[in-house]
Amino acid sequence: MLKTEIFLHFCNSTNGHCMRHTIYKQFTEKKQLCKKSFAVLIDPDKVDTASIHQLVALGVEARVDYFFVGGSLVISSHLDDCIQQIKQTCNIPVVLFPGSPSQVSKHANALLYLSLISGRNPELLIGQHVISAPFVKKSGLEIMPTGYMVIDGGAPTTVSYISNATPIPADKNEIAMCTAMAGEMLGMKLIYMDAGSGAKRPITEHMIERVAHSIDIPLIVGGGITEAEKAYLNCKAGADVIVVGNAIEKDLSLIKDISAAVHSVAKISI
């Protein structure tokens, strides 16, 4: 009886997040079935109530799989409000993509707990995690340890500046492959390759293919994807989740086109 009471108390105290591995289970099961996913990245600094409503409506219509929320710099104070508005209007899971330990909200479904494995900045490898660990654990979020790899996208990005780390050169496929392998062997549950918001060039299919074939865990790819064809080719190369944010901010119609392209790969692969 005591164990039951403790379990119920735990579920209540974590705001209903007692099934802690729901989102990651989705990632792994889809990977096994060769099903690709599309995530729309929302920066709380760049949206208001009206634009969130529009994004969510388009996302539901286009069968978007996830909303990623966060950014390298979140200077506004309405992260919680942004997530709550999304969740009040749809059932699409919300995954936090934080740029700092302060970007944590208990209202999300899961958190990408990012470790910048492509850089040599100790603060972003483990330092900020030590600071944020008690708060993150208390949030009750599903925590997904993620090996974050920044790839040179041909232009300085906010993430490169904030991280004070040199991106992996765009043509160094072997470095990317070995970095991802090391991340997996160190216990990361996901690998996230990112060319950064506003990248002039996205990550090449060849690099994605080399990384995808060298790891068994799900691979997320984002940055510089501005058209449906590129999203499709990235999925064919081995990306399991495609993330698009900046391009959609400029052209909302891309949500439908990219979602259709991403999901069409599964139909061909099966």
Buried (B, 14 or more C-beta within 10 A) or exposed (E): EEEEEEEEEEBEEBEEBBEBBEBBEBBBEBBEEBBBBBBBBBBBEEBEEEEBBEBBBBBEEBBBBBBBBBBBBBEBEBBBBBBBBBBEBBEBBBBBBBBBBEBBBBBBBBBBBBBBBBBEBEBBBEEBBEEBEEEBEEBBBBBBBBBBBBBBBBBEBBBBEBBEBEBBEBEBBEBBBBBBBEBBEEEBBBBBBBBBBBBEBBBBBEBBBBBBEBBEBBBBBBBBBBBBEBBBBBBBBBBBBBBBBBBBBEEBEBBBBBBBBBBBBBEEEE
